[in-house]
Structure formats: structure tokens, C-alpha cells
Amino acid sequence: MIKAESLFDGENPQEFYEHVFRMLQDYLGTRRLKAAAGITGQIIDELDTRGIGQDVIDRIREVFYKCYVARYTQEANDRDEMKKTLNALAYALDRLNREVKL
């Protein structure tokens, strides 16, 4: 999270979203015992989501979507959108750490 926050203050939204994407992949892969590289927004429905609230799943999907938009389109990402993404990520990770047992 600290790295993502430091990249948020930078001038490179692509780098920010790339880091957020990889961090979310690694976290979910570790927590759900899957290969991190295989974790994507589309596979979230195939993961074991027992014990994860729908609001957390929705935030995870939102973060993946924002990362895809930043990575695969020329759409500009302003600071407000980056902040929303950072907040959604922080919320999801916090809730996963508190509520979900490995």
C-alpha cells in the first residue's frame, strides 16, 4: 500500500495502476492459494469467496476494472479516479485482512 500511495503522488498513472494490479493479484493469489498471474477481474467469480462480503468483491472488481482501463486504453486517469481506486483497494484489503480466514 505504501508503494501505491507513493505512486499516487507521481506523474505516471500507468505505473500506479500497474502496481495496484500486481499487488491485488499477488494478495488474492496468496490468500486463495492460486497462481497470482492467473488472478484477473474475470476470474474473481471462480475464486473461493466464502466469507467475503459482496461489497468487498464489488470493490475488487472495481479496482481491476480501473486497472484495465488504464492499461489498455488511452483514457486519461485523473487524480480523483486514482484516489477512488486507492481508497477502494485500501477498503478491500482491510476488510479481507479482518474478516477472511485463509
Summary of the structure (lengths in Angstrom):
residues: 102
radius of gyration: 13.1
end to end distance: 20.4
largest distance: 38.6
contacts: 281
relative contact order: 0.18
helix: 73%
strand: 0%
